[in-house]
Amino acid sequence: MMKIRKSNAAAWLVLPALLVLAFLYVLPLFFTLRESLKIHESGRVGGLPGTFTLQNYLDFLDPAYRTVLLDTFLFSFIAAVIGILLSYPLSYYLSRGTSRLGRKLVLAVLVAMLFSGAIVRVYSISLTFGPVGIFAPMARFFDISPNSIGYIEATLIVGLLNFVVPITTLTLLATINNIDPRLEEAAQSLGAPRWLAFCDTTLRLSMPAVISAGLLGFSVSVSAFIVPLILGRGIIVFTTSLIYARFAEIADHPSGGAIAIILLVISLAIVTSAQLSLRKLSAA
């Protein structure tokens, strides 16, 4: 009886949050979906009332749209993988580092990155890798043009990492803090090398958090707007930029809504598939 009462009390406590979520997230998505099924008339803002079409979704089968979608997910995946490779050592140092001052400095830098404005960070990266930055002379020294596609791609990935690394580092920090460091010591006392003791204890136990943090970094990159808009220089276009162009520049709300729903569905499918694979891996 007490369990039932506690369950009911918990449900009532969660209800206000669910109502706010439904109002701020589910309702706008519903209106976006409804708008994406309307016919767009040139010179008119929004779709024609009372119309229905799937053409806005079928247009996305065009190869040009597939290229934009591929770039979005490819660079987001690269940023997520590199972000985890950079974040894990930082999280491990913040959790197990011996220098208290060093840990405070690293944590302060990460928090400062989170609280500094997105536009400030992106334009700082643009200046650093631009014609007046320190990396442009280095690129020319190695016979790499600052306007080459490879240089722009590298700049874009650096911009995405600027947002991914702080979030994934702090996400992994909580998990590593909860892993008993004496497990590594026990493995080493049994004759395992330090690297093997780390891989067989801390790394193995934190793998679910690593995958979750990677998915979080992937989600942040996929939904990025300012980074590809500025650092992509119009050469690398993300789906978010395409959505903005449809809504703000040509007022084609049905097409913009369709692209937004497609991006959401594909992203949810990728994240859900990864989570199901993680559960099977954990159960095995």
N, C-alpha and C positions, 0 to 999 in steps of 0.2 A: 504493500500500500504506500509506504514511504517512497519507494522508487518511482511509482506512478506520479505522486505529487511533485517530486523533484523534476521528473521529465516534463510535466505540465508547466512548472515554473520556468524551466529553461526555455520552453517553447514560447512562452509569453515574453521573455526577455529578448529572444531573437526576433520576434515579430516586428518591432519597430525598425530594426536594421533591414529586414527583408522588404518592408514597405518602402523605405528610402531607396534601397537598391532597385526595386521594381520601378519606382518613379524616375530615378536618375539614369538608369541603364537600360532596363528592359523596354520601357515605353518609348524612348528615342529610337531604339533598334526596331521596334515595331513600325514606327512611322517611316523610318528609312527603308524598311522592306516594302512597305506599301507604296512609297514614292518610286521605288525601283521598278515597279510593275506597271507604271504609267507610260504614256506616249509623250515624248517631248516635241514641242512645237517651237520652231526657230523664232526668236524674238520674245518668247514668253518665259517668265521665271517659273520654274517648276513644271510638273507634268500636267497634262490635260485631265481635269476631273472626270471621273466616271469611265476612264479608259483602262484597258488591260493588255499587256504585251509581255512576251519573254525575250523580245529582240534585244533589250539592253544587256541581257546575260549572254545571248548568242553572239553579240558583237565582240565579246571578250575572247572568242575563239580565234580571232585574227592573230597572225604571227607577231605583229608589233606588240600587242598586249601580252602575249606569252613571254616575249623578251623582257618586258618590264617586270613581270611577275617572277621570272627566273632570276633576274638581277636582285630583286628584293630579298628572296629567300636565300640565294647563294651568299651574298655579302652578309646577311644576318647570321647565317650558319657559321661563316668564317669568323665573324666578330665574336660569336658565342663561344666557339672552341678556343680561340686565342684568349678571350676573356677569362675562361676557366683556367687555362695554363698560367696566366698571370695572377689570377686571384687566389688560387690555392696556396702558393708559397707565401703570399702576403697574409692570408688568414692563419696559416700555420705559424708564421712569425709573431703575429699579434697574440696568438694563444700560448705559444711555447717559448717565445723569445726571452733571452736573459736580460737584455737592456730595457729597463723601464722607460728611459727617455726616448729610445728609438721607437718603441711601440707607441708611445704617446704622439710622436711626430708623424708616424705613418697613419695612425687613426685620425689625427687632426687634418692631414692632407685629404684623406678619403671623405671626411665629413665636409670639408671645404669644397670639394668637387661636387658633392651632392647639393649644397646650398647655393653655389654660384649659379648665375643665370645661364640658361642654355645658349642664348645668343652670344653672350660674352665668351663662353667656352669655344663655341664653333668659330667665331671670328678670330679668336686667339690662335686656333689651329690653322685657320686659313692664312693668317699673317705669317705664322711660323713656317709653313710650307709654301708660301707665296713667293713672288719675285724678290721681296725685301727680307724674307726670312732667312734663317741660318741653314736650312736644308737645301735651298735652291742652289747655292754655290757648290755644295757637296754633290748634288745631283748632276750638275754640269761637269764637275770634275770626273765623274764616272760616266760621262757622255749619256746622261739621261735627261731628256727634255722635261721641264716642269709642266709642259702642256701635253705630255704623252698620256695615253690611256692608263698605262701601268702606274704612273706617278699619281694620277687622279684617284685610281682605285686604292692605292696605299693610303692616300690622305683621307679618303672616305672611311676606310677601316679604322684608322687612328681616331677619327671623329666618333665613330660608333663605340670604340673601346673606352673613350672618355666618359661615356654614360654607363657602359656595361660593367666595367671593372669595380667601381665603388659599390654597386648594388650586389654583385655576386660575391665580392669579398666579405661584406658584412653578413650576407646570407650564410656563407660557409663558416664564418667565425663562430656562430652559435653552435653548430654541429661539432666542430673540432673541440670547442670548450667542453662539450659534454662527453667526450671520449677520454677515458682514464689514461693519462700518460704512463702509468705503471705497466700497462699492457706492453708497450714497446720495451720497457726496461726488463720485463719478464722474458720477452722473446730474445733479447740480447743476452740475458743471463743463461739462456739455454744454448747459446752458441751461434745464434743468427747474426749476420752482419747488420749494421745499423740500417742500411737501405732496405734490406729484406724485412727487418723487424717493422720498419715504418710501413712498407707496402702490405705486409700481412696483417697488420692491426689497424692503424689509424686510417690508411687509405682505403682499405677494404670496407671498414665500418662506415666510412663517410661517403661511399659511392652513391647511395641514394640521394644524399644532399648535393653531391656534385652534379648529378643528372638534373635534379630540380633547379639548381642554380643556373645550369646551362640553358634549360628551357626558359627560365626567367630572362636571361640575357638575350636569348633568341627573340622572345616576345618584345623586349624593349627595342631591339634593333628593327624588327619588322614594322613596328608602329612609329619609328623615328620619322620626323618630318623636316626639321630644321637642318639636320646633318646632310641628308642627300640633296636638299634644295640648294644649300650654299656650297658644300664641298664637292658635290657631284658636277657642278658647273654646267648643268644641262646635258652633259654627256651620259652620265649614269642617272637614270630616273627611277625612283622608287614608286611603288603603287600609291603611297600616301600623297606624293606630289601630283600624281594623276587624278586622284580624288579631289584634291584642292583645285586643280585646274577646271575640273568639271563643275564644281559647285561655285567657285568664286569668279572665274574668268569668262565662262560661256553660259553660266546659269543653267546647265543641263543637269538638273537635280536627279532625274531618273537614272541617267548613266552613272553619275557619281555614286548614287545609292547602290546601284548594282555592283559596282567595283568594290565598294566598301563591304557589302555583304559577302562577296566572293572571297575577299581577303580574310574576313573574319572566319568564314567556314573552313577555309584551307588551314589557317593558323590553328583553329581549334582541333581540326583533324590531326595535325602533326603533333600537337601537344598531348592530345588524348592517346594517340598511338604510342608515343614515348612513355607515357605514364603506365599504360597497360603492359608494355614490354618490361618496364621496371618492376612492376608487381610480379610478373611471371619469373623474372630473374631472381627476385628476392625470395620467392616461394620455392625455387628450385634447390 
